Amino acid sequence: MLRSRTRVFRIVRRSRTFKRFMYTVYILRSVNYPNRLYIGLTTDFEKRLVAHNTGSSLYSKRYSPWELETHIVLKDKETAEDLERYLKSGSGFAFLKKRLLPRV
């Protein structure tokens, strides 16, 4: 009986550690340059958005301030990286503009 409790505890404990690491693929739009988009990946979105808007990021400081267009939260890091890479590709960017962003 003690073994089964220990095993269940280990499974619950592992699932809690996975919940801490959620990966967010996000799309930002520049307020001053509405045609300019930024696609990124992070585990702490609020902190990353502040970094974009304060000029800590080299690319994004030229077009700041930024606002969130959409975001997708994933548990698996590899899947999140693959999605970010796809959205930055030609066909992924076309999909993004057609399906994920509001029509203006």
C-alpha positions as CSV (number, residue, x, y, z in Angstrom):
1,M,0.0,0.0,0.0
2,L,2.8,2.4,0.8
3,R,4.4,1.7,-2.6
4,S,1.2,2.7,-4.5
5,R,0.9,6.0,-2.6
6,T,4.5,6.8,-3.3
7,R,4.0,6.1,-7.0
8,V,0.9,8.3,-7.2
9,F,2.7,11.1,-5.4
10,R,5.5,11.0,-7.9
11,I,3.0,11.2,-10.8
12,V,1.2,14.2,-9.3
13,R,4.5,15.8,-8.5
14,R,5.7,15.5,-12.0
15,S,2.5,16.9,-13.5
16,R,2.9,20.0,-11.3
17,T,6.4,20.7,-12.7
18,F,5.1,20.5,-16.2
19,K,2.4,23.1,-15.6
20,R,4.9,25.7,-14.6
21,F,6.5,25.7,-18.0
22,M,4.0,26.8,-20.6
23,Y,5.3,28.2,-23.8
24,T,3.6,31.2,-25.5
25,V,3.9,31.9,-29.2
26,Y,2.8,35.5,-29.6
27,I,2.1,37.9,-32.4
28,L,2.5,41.6,-31.7
29,R,1.5,44.6,-33.9
30,S,3.2,47.9,-33.8
31,V,0.9,50.7,-32.8
32,N,2.8,53.4,-34.8
33,Y,3.5,51.1,-37.8
34,P,0.4,48.9,-38.2
35,N,1.8,46.8,-41.0
36,R,4.7,45.7,-38.8
37,L,4.3,42.4,-37.0
38,Y,6.5,40.6,-34.5
39,I,6.4,36.8,-33.9
40,G,8.0,35.5,-30.8
41,L,8.2,32.7,-28.2
42,T,8.5,33.0,-24.4
43,T,7.6,31.4,-21.1
44,D,6.7,34.8,-19.4
45,F,4.7,36.9,-21.8
46,E,4.1,39.9,-19.5
47,K,7.8,40.3,-18.9
48,R,8.6,39.9,-22.6
49,L,6.0,42.5,-23.7
50,V,7.5,45.0,-21.2
51,A,10.9,44.3,-22.8
52,H,9.6,45.0,-26.3
53,N,7.9,48.2,-25.3
54,T,10.8,49.6,-23.2
55,G,13.3,49.1,-26.0
56,S,15.3,46.2,-24.5
57,S,15.0,44.2,-27.7
58,L,17.0,45.5,-30.7
59,Y,14.5,44.8,-33.5
60,S,11.4,45.8,-31.7
61,K,12.5,49.1,-30.2
62,R,12.4,50.8,-33.6
63,Y,8.7,50.0,-33.9
64,S,7.5,50.3,-30.3
65,P,5.0,50.5,-28.7
66,W,3.5,47.0,-29.4
67,E,0.1,45.5,-28.7
68,L,-0.9,41.9,-28.6
69,E,-2.7,40.6,-31.6
70,T,-3.0,36.9,-30.6
71,H,-1.1,34.3,-28.6
72,I,-1.1,30.5,-28.5
73,V,-0.1,28.6,-25.3
74,L,1.6,25.2,-25.6
75,K,3.0,22.7,-23.1
76,D,5.7,21.3,-25.3
77,K,8.7,23.4,-26.0
78,E,9.5,21.6,-29.3
79,T,6.0,22.1,-30.6
80,A,6.1,25.8,-29.7
81,E,9.4,26.3,-31.4
82,D,8.1,24.5,-34.5
83,L,5.0,26.7,-34.6
84,E,7.1,29.9,-34.2
85,R,9.4,28.8,-37.0
86,Y,6.4,28.0,-39.2
87,L,4.7,31.3,-38.6
88,K,7.9,33.1,-39.6
89,S,8.1,31.1,-42.9
90,G,6.4,32.3,-46.1
91,S,3.4,29.9,-46.0
92,G,3.1,30.2,-42.2
93,F,3.0,34.0,-42.5
94,A,0.3,33.8,-45.2
95,F,-1.7,31.5,-42.8
96,L,-1.2,33.9,-40.0
97,K,-2.5,36.8,-42.0
98,K,-5.5,34.9,-43.3
99,R,-6.6,32.9,-40.3
100,L,-5.1,34.3,-37.1
101,L,-5.3,38.0,-37.5
102,P,-8.4,40.1,-37.6
103,R,-9.3,41.5,-41.1
104,V,-8.7,45.2,-41.3
